Amino acid sequence: MIGSTSGQRIGITGLGTNVPETVMTNDDMARFVDTSDEWIRERTGIRERRIASQDEALTDIALPAVREALADAGADVSEIDLLICATVTPDMLFPTASALMADTLGMRNAAAYDLLAGCTGFMYAIAQAYGMLASGLSKKALVVGGDLLSKVLNWEDRSTVVLFGDGAGAVVMEPVATGGFLGFELGADGGGGIHLCYPGSGSRHYEGPKPALMMNGREVFKFATRVMVSSADAVLKQCGKTIAEVDVYVPHQANKRIIDYAVGKLGIAPEKTVVNVDRYGNTSSGSIPLALADARAEGRLTDGALVLMTGMGAGLTWGSALLEWSSSA
Ligand code: UT7
């Protein structure tokens, strides 16, 4: 669902990221769960991830990313009228992470709310911000994507604990003179939600061990390989573009094998693909902005570059966006 845009030129004019300082390698992991560096690298491509300290909550990690994005856009906090934070690990359910960050930043003129769409959260959030900006409801928006999944893992479950890491990114979105978002494709399949869930985290009565993220890896793998391709194909079709025209492919960083599968099926050149899952693991809503920042650091986000982003995750959800990069308003 969702489709090509109305033609309003809305782009990303500022980008910032931040990850916790502590690096946890695969060998570190092998000290407390029955795993090995070899298994993790072969099955996932992950070498290390960042893990927040006990005292750090999402907003502590996200705020430096937000400040960097604002500075990058040359935007003052007073100009931001919308702050959406995509996360499944806010500091607490309410007050929302977005309201807390708006307060810390002295952002007095912004509507602020959290958005929950699993690892696809950032894709949903940029589509929402696009809609608000294109309709004129918002003039300048800040979208944050970040998670500290380390806080909700069962640290005795080797099948999940090795996959995830903590991190956040933020973008400023506003009208641009050239380029901008060309289209979005978003979807959800709650029927498959059971394969990646967090029972005991909400109002549904739960009896069992301490609530933690639970995943049926094989089922999510099948889902992921399917939607990473179908969603990208759909957004390209809606926008009248072909995969050959894409300059930079930014897939959700969950597993290198999933990325390789999508690259092969879509027929996109591996050198156009951004991969940093080896350094960060799966940072959920932080994944796409962290990958975008790496692409920019490598000089790949030149003005006019066609950028394809696809996320997928809990819900089950998926989402793609096609963006003609244009860094100035
Ligand atoms: O944003 C979306 C989030 N999630 C994902 O995208 C995850 C999608 N799924 C995956 O990436 C993969 O399914 C995993 C990486 C989770 C697992 O890889 P797999 O190749 O599907 O492994 P498997 O689940 O089929 O397990 C193979 C074996 C099992 O042992 P047996 O039954 O063959 O004896 C597991 O118990 O590997 C074992 N295993 C491990 N061994 C060492 C599972 N986790 C580990 C581990 N270290 N950490």
Residues whose N, C-alpha, C, O or C-beta is under 5 A from the ligand:
A	BS01	UT7	D34 T35 S36 W39 R43 T44 C119 R158 S159 V162 G217 R218 V220 F221 A224 A254 N255 M312 G313
